[in-house]
Amino acid sequence: MIDAGRGDAVVQIRMEYQQAIEATFRAAVERATGRRVFSFASVTKLSPAYVVEIFRLGPRKQPALSGPDDG
């Protein structure tokens, strides 16, 4: 499509796809990292050609601190 001069359509289709699949992407990243996804962004550039997916993650869960009497 890009070679046919339809780059704008490629960007539009990718944007719509990312909106449709966002919940699935978020869930996969949350499962893989064990952290909540607070924000997601997707950018498609044609020249030079690249795509970026950005996930802003919530804080890591801190392990419980054990005291000297916990053993």
Secondary structure, 3 states (H helix, E strand, C coil): CCCCCCHHHHHHHHHHHHHHHHHHHHHHHHHHHCCCEEEEEEEEEECCEEEEEEEEECCCCCCCCCCCCCC
